[in-house]
Amino acid sequence: MKDDFSRVLGNHSLKIGGYFWRARKNQTAPPALNGQFTFSSLNALVQGNFANYTEGSNIPQIQARFPQFETYVQDDWRTTRRLTLNIGLRWQLMPPISSWPNNTAFFDPTLFDQSKAATISQTNGSITSNPSPYNGLVLPGNGFSEKAKQVVAPSVYNNPAVQALFRNKPGGIVETKYNTFAPRVGFAYDLTGKQTTVVHGGYGMSYERVEGNYIYGASSQLPFTAVASLASAGNVDGLGSIGTQSTPTNIGNSAAMNLEPPRIHSYSFGVQHKLFNNTSVELNYVGSRSANLTYRKNLNQAAAGTEQANPLAAAQRNAWRPYRGYGEIYQYTNGAHANYNSLQFRMQTHFNHGGLATISYTWSKALTEGSTFDYQPQDSNNLHADYGPANYNQPKIFVASYVYPIPFWQHEQDWYKKVIGGWQLSGITRIANGLPINVVQPSGQSVAGNLVTTSSVAQRPNLVGDPYAHNGKQYLNPAAFAVPAAGTYGNLGYDAIKGPLFNNWDVALQKNIPIHEDIGVEFRAEMFNAPNHLSLFTISNTLGSAQSNGTYQTNFSSTGTFQNAFGQATATTDPRTMEFVLRVHF
């Protein structure tokens, strides 16, 4: 539901409005009912040595609801003939997503009782004693309604230990934030009074809804679903020997109760100038700064070097976790930041007989501590160590576009001139830096010794040389990377490697042939990637297996046998594609 009202009062153009919507989404959140293995390498797969095994007991159902209301007021005030001000304020009410049956569980560190923590076997990692199996868990609301019991299993809602988890928390466990006022202001000033040079600028604040995907997995874990999670438990053939002993389970979807809506500050300043009657140029600074961005923090990660200081077998890791009785505990929390700064140039000219050409160039940098709402840093205790280029960062972008009527027989009446003349050439060219590459260690490693293997969270290597191979398809050089010292993180930054240049030219030749009054024919010939230039697009970023000398496995063995694809291009732009269109309109 949306409504807007506007009115002009003298030099003021006033607008006020608002909208409201309510969304619902019912879906199942099935865990790996048939079991799911994770292998660290092809060799481990062949031998049956798994890094992780997960298996769930049942399929829960989420009944998600999330409303939103926004209202705004804005005034475009022409203070003088040369100066216009824009002033506005928006308020956004965004209650967090919730599931009305209250069938979502979250982990609250303040509720975990260390005196009731589980005892973990240092032989096979199983739980030998667990006086409080739901230690630290909390459910939203204050109980299960009769209607909710149609969704929740009787073994859950009749369990006194589950009933004790209700603490009258909000429906989505996250508190609704009301202080979400977003001001904005802007101006445009005609320097000469002749509309040849205009200076403009602005600032605005906005909020985003807290990403709600965490709610869908919050029912696929204790106490609603029993999930067996084994970390580096051994060989597939020996899985049954673990028996029916309880093992620490992962909490993969929790949320901090003080989550706040991400906040974005946007600002710009620029000048437009009319060079000639048919040509204008524009130069702008455009930037933004974002705060309260979310990421997935592993609450059950230990400090780097824990495994080296206390020599541990893989099965013993859970015995040393801060919250014993659980494996990984991933909590969506605020704390990530991002910023974008750019200088943008644009020039446009109109041809005397129709058509136009535009060139633009952007020089920018986008930095962040997490490029996605569910980003998992390699060290949850040091998010800033992952501060680096965003995964969409392209520092330099050049774009040229044009529409050019070929200057002969454009508007003739003779039939042969209509057929031969009247052609138009158009196209767009884009040349840009490639997207950054986040080089990571192979899966299943625990070099940092923080109780979390690289099959769960990517960890980066040391950079010890020139990372670029300068060899066609082989874009990165495996020899430039080395295994970090045991108990440490690598020195390579997040997204620190620049991807290959992107270069694309699309061209079209078009002609309209009038036949009679409203009847005509349009012919169009298009070429995508007209020069047939190959641009590498996706580069494999996972290193080969670690070697005993501290290096990583090369792409090919000494005998020429393929071993891994690290640093190689696995996707490129399409080759030249031609398309012909003939359309009759009437």
RATA-V230784 format. One record per residue. RES is the residue in one small letter. PHI is phi in degrees with one decimal (999 if undefined). OMEGA is omega in whole degrees, 0 to 359 (none if undefined). Layout:
res = (RES	RES)
phi = (PHI	PHI)
omega = (OMEGA	OMEGA)
This chain:
res = (m	k	d	d	f	s	r	v	l	g	n	h	s	l	k	i	g	g	y	f	w	r	a	r	k	n	q	t	a	p	p	a	l	n	g	q	f	t	f	s	s	l	n	a	l	v	q	g	n	f	a	n	y	t	e	g	s	n	i	p	q	i	q	a	r	f	p	q	f	e	t	y	v	q	d	d	w	r	t	t	r	r	l	t	l	n	i	g	l	r	w	q	l	m	p	p	i	s	s	w	p	n	n	t	a	f	f	d	p	t	l	f	d	q	s	k	a	a	t	i	s	q	t	n	g	s	i	t	s	n	p	s	p	y	n	g	l	v	l	p	g	n	g	f	s	e	k	a	k	q	v	v	a	p	s	v	y	n	n	p	a	v	q	a	l	f	r	n	k	p	g	g	i	v	e	t	k	y	n	t	f	a	p	r	v	g	f	a	y	d	l	t	g	k	q	t	t	v	v	h	g	g	y	g	m	s	y	e	r	v	e	g	n	y	i	y	g	a	s	s	q	l	p	f	t	a	v	a	s	l	a	s	a	g	n	v	d	g	l	g	s	i	g	t	q	s	t	p	t	n	i	g	n	s	a	a	m	n	l	e	p	p	r	i	h	s	y	s	f	g	v	q	h	k	l	f	n	n	t	s	v	e	l	n	y	v	g	s	r	s	a	n	l	t	y	r	k	n	l	n	q	a	a	a	g	t	e	q	a	n	p	l	a	a	a	q	r	n	a	w	r	p	y	r	g	y	g	e	i	y	q	y	t	n	g	a	h	a	n	y	n	s	l	q	f	r	m	q	t	h	f	n	h	g	g	l	a	t	i	s	y	t	w	s	k	a	l	t	e	g	s	t	f	d	y	q	p	q	d	s	n	n	l	h	a	d	y	g	p	a	n	y	n	q	p	k	i	f	v	a	s	y	v	y	p	i	p	f	w	q	h	e	q	d	w	y	k	k	v	i	g	g	w	q	l	s	g	i	t	r	i	a	n	g	l	p	i	n	v	v	q	p	s	g	q	s	v	a	g	n	l	v	t	t	s	s	v	a	q	r	p	n	l	v	g	d	p	y	a	h	n	g	k	q	y	l	n	p	a	a	f	a	v	p	a	a	g	t	y	g	n	l	g	y	d	a	i	k	g	p	l	f	n	n	w	d	v	a	l	q	k	n	i	p	i	h	e	d	i	g	v	e	f	r	a	e	m	f	n	a	p	n	h	l	s	l	f	t	i	s	n	t	l	g	s	a	q	s	n	g	t	y	q	t	n	f	s	s	t	g	t	f	q	n	a	f	g	q	a	t	a	t	t	d	p	r	t	m	e	f	v	l	r	v	h	f)
phi = (999	-144.1	-151.6	-135.1	-135.3	-136.3	-156.5	-102.1	-124.7	62.4	-87.8	-108.0	-114.2	-97.6	-137.2	-145.6	-173.4	-170.2	-151.4	-138.7	-145.0	-134.5	-111.1	-138.3	-148.6	-102.0	-155.4	-82.6	-129.4	-73.9	-79.7	-79.0	-64.2	-93.0	87.0	-141.2	-98.5	-122.7	-112.5	-80.0	-162.4	-63.1	-64.8	-65.3	-62.9	-62.2	-83.4	81.3	-91.2	-90.9	-88.4	-145.9	-136.9	-132.4	-148.6	-104.0	-102.4	-158.1	-109.3	-80.7	-131.0	-99.4	-116.7	-80.6	-137.2	-157.5	-91.1	-156.4	-134.7	-138.1	-142.1	-149.5	-138.2	-144.9	-132.0	-98.6	-111.6	-90.0	-69.2	-139.7	-63.9	-108.9	-125.7	-124.9	-111.9	-121.2	-130.7	-155.3	-147.0	-123.8	-122.0	-120.9	-106.3	-131.6	-56.9	-62.7	-63.1	-147.3	-113.4	-60.9	-72.8	61.1	-100.0	-128.6	-119.6	-135.1	-104.1	-117.4	-57.0	-72.3	-98.0	-77.7	-100.9	-62.3	-70.5	-111.6	-65.9	-68.7	-99.1	-110.3	-69.3	-88.1	-94.0	-127.0	78.8	-83.1	-86.3	-95.6	-152.9	-146.4	-65.4	-139.0	-64.6	-110.8	-56.2	88.9	-84.3	-143.7	-111.1	-75.1	78.1	-128.9	156.7	-97.8	-73.8	-61.8	-68.0	-64.5	-69.5	-78.2	-105.5	-89.8	-68.4	-57.6	-65.2	-93.7	-73.7	-93.7	-88.1	-58.7	-66.3	-75.7	-58.1	-71.7	-83.9	-77.9	-135.1	57.8	-85.4	-59.5	-55.6	-102.4	68.6	-97.0	-69.6	-73.7	-101.3	-105.8	-84.7	-119.9	-84.9	-124.5	-79.3	-151.8	-148.6	-154.2	-151.7	-140.5	-129.3	-83.5	-63.9	-101.3	79.2	-112.3	60.6	-103.6	-135.8	-125.8	-104.6	-143.0	-165.8	-172.9	-142.7	-150.4	-114.7	-147.3	-125.1	-116.6	-63.1	-59.8	-56.1	-100.0	-64.9	-62.8	-69.1	-74.5	-93.3	-73.6	-99.8	-92.2	-151.1	-55.1	-94.5	-84.3	-138.0	-85.4	-122.5	-85.2	-127.5	-112.9	-100.6	50.9	-77.2	134.8	-100.5	-57.0	-64.7	-101.1	-60.0	-66.5	-70.8	-68.7	77.8	-100.2	-63.4	-68.1	-122.4	-57.1	-102.8	-82.8	-108.1	-88.6	-141.6	-122.7	-145.0	-69.2	-71.1	-101.7	-54.9	-115.7	-62.0	-57.0	-116.8	-122.5	-104.4	-119.2	-150.8	-155.9	-152.2	-161.3	-137.8	-116.2	-138.7	-92.6	-69.7	-135.3	-60.8	-113.0	-135.6	-133.6	-127.3	-145.6	-130.8	-133.9	-99.9	-130.3	-147.1	-155.9	-140.5	-118.3	-133.9	61.3	-72.1	-92.7	-152.4	-96.7	-97.0	-89.4	-70.6	-103.4	-88.3	-97.9	-70.1	-58.6	92.1	-60.2	-69.2	-78.0	-72.5	-128.8	-45.9	-124.3	-81.0	-55.9	-69.5	-90.7	-57.5	-64.7	-73.2	-108.9	-74.2	-59.9	-115.2	-67.5	111.6	-125.8	-89.3	-74.3	-126.5	-101.2	-120.9	-72.1	-145.0	-78.7	138.3	-82.4	-128.9	-151.3	-146.8	-137.6	-134.9	-149.7	-116.1	-121.3	-116.5	-145.8	-134.6	-135.4	-133.2	-104.6	-79.1	-62.0	-108.6	100.2	90.9	-157.4	-137.2	-134.2	-124.4	-142.9	-141.9	-122.4	-117.3	-148.6	-150.9	-118.5	-119.7	-158.7	-104.4	-179.5	-80.3	-132.7	-65.8	-114.5	-61.9	-112.3	-68.7	-67.8	-132.1	-65.3	-87.3	-148.8	-59.3	-65.4	-65.4	-98.9	-72.2	-176.0	-58.2	-67.4	-70.8	-107.8	-69.8	-132.5	-59.9	-129.7	-134.1	-116.2	-133.2	-127.5	-134.8	-156.3	-133.5	-131.2	-71.0	-63.2	-79.7	-154.1	51.2	-82.9	-134.6	-100.5	-106.4	-64.9	-61.4	-71.9	-73.3	-65.0	-76.1	-84.1	-93.2	79.5	-87.8	-134.1	-107.2	-144.1	-179.6	-144.2	-121.9	-133.4	-125.3	-149.7	-59.7	-74.9	-69.7	-68.8	-119.0	-101.1	-77.0	-129.9	-73.6	-63.4	-68.3	88.4	-85.1	-139.5	-62.7	-70.0	65.0	-104.7	76.2	-119.9	-87.3	-74.1	-77.1	-102.2	-136.2	-67.8	-124.4	-98.5	-90.9	-85.2	-100.3	-124.9	-164.3	-71.1	-74.6	-95.7	-83.1	53.8	-147.4	58.3	-62.2	-82.6	-83.2	-112.1	-102.7	-58.5	-69.8	-82.1	-121.4	-136.4	-70.3	-63.3	-59.7	-54.9	86.9	-134.2	-97.2	-69.9	-88.5	-76.2	-78.0	-67.6	53.0	-80.7	-98.3	-80.6	-77.8	-69.1	-59.8	-104.0	-142.9	-142.3	-128.5	-113.1	-133.6	-137.5	-119.7	-133.4	-147.1	-105.0	-116.3	-72.3	-110.2	-159.9	46.6	-90.5	-105.0	-160.5	-126.4	-114.8	-115.5	-140.6	-115.8	-122.5	-127.6	-97.6	57.8	-55.6	-76.8	57.1	-87.8	-87.3	-114.0	-66.2	-116.1	-118.7	-115.1	-63.2	-109.8	-98.7	-66.8	-71.6	-61.0	-70.8	-103.8	-64.5	-90.7	89.5	-96.5	-114.5	-56.0	-76.2	-66.6	-130.7	-74.3	-63.9	-96.9	91.3	-77.2	-66.6	-119.2	-163.0	-105.7	-55.6	78.1	-93.9	-74.0	-106.2	-154.5	-133.0	-66.7	-66.5	-69.4	-54.0	-122.7	-111.5	-138.5	-119.1	-128.5	-128.6	-129.4	-104.1	-118.1	-152.5)
omega = (185	176	179	177	180	179	178	178	181	179	183	173	187	176	175	182	179	174	180	172	178	184	175	180	177	179	174	179	187	170	180	186	182	182	181	178	170	181	185	183	177	179	178	177	181	182	180	180	185	176	179	173	181	177	180	187	184	182	177	181	179	176	189	176	178	177	176	177	178	174	184	170	183	178	170	190	177	187	175	178	185	186	175	177	176	182	181	178	178	174	184	176	187	177	183	179	179	175	191	177	183	183	176	183	181	180	178	182	182	181	182	181	182	180	179	180	181	172	185	176	177	176	182	176	180	178	180	177	182	184	181	187	179	183	177	181	178	178	178	178	182	176	177	176	178	178	180	181	173	182	183	182	178	179	178	186	175	183	180	180	177	179	181	182	178	181	177	177	178	184	179	181	182	180	175	179	183	182	183	177	186	178	174	181	179	179	172	185	178	187	187	185	180	179	176	179	182	174	182	179	180	176	177	176	177	180	175	174	174	180	190	183	179	185	187	177	184	175	181	180	180	2	186	181	174	182	175	180	181	180	178	186	178	186	180	182	182	184	182	182	178	175	184	179	179	178	179	181	178	167	188	185	173	180	176	184	179	178	178	178	176	184	182	172	179	182	180	175	183	179	175	182	178	181	179	180	184	186	177	177	182	177	185	163	180	181	176	176	184	179	181	176	183	172	180	180	178	182	185	174	175	177	177	179	180	181	180	179	179	188	188	166	183	183	184	186	184	180	184	182	179	181	185	185	178	172	176	174	183	183	172	184	175	174	179	179	176	175	181	177	183	170	188	180	179	177	181	178	178	179	184	183	178	181	180	176	181	171	178	181	179	176	191	173	177	182	182	173	179	186	180	183	182	181	178	180	180	177	183	178	182	182	185	177	178	177	182	181	175	184	175	184	174	190	183	180	175	179	175	177	184	171	189	174	180	196	165	177	181	184	182	182	179	187	183	176	176	183	186	184	175	181	179	180	179	180	176	180	179	177	186	170	178	177	182	181	177	182	184	178	179	182	175	180	173	184	183	178	182	179	180	180	181	172	178	182	181	175	188	182	169	173	186	181	179	185	186	184	181	186	173	183	179	188	182	184	181	182	181	184	182	179	177	175	181	179	180	174	179	181	181	181	178	178	187	182	180	178	183	181	175	186	184	179	174	185	177	175	189	177	174	182	177	180	179	178	184	181	179	180	175	175	181	174	184	175	176	188	186	180	184	181	180	174	176	188	181	180	179	189	181	182	174	185	180	180	184	181	177	176	176	181	178	181	181	178	179	179	178	179	180	182	177	186	184	176	182	176	179	176	179	174	179	174	180	179	180	182	180	183	173	185	175	179	182	none)
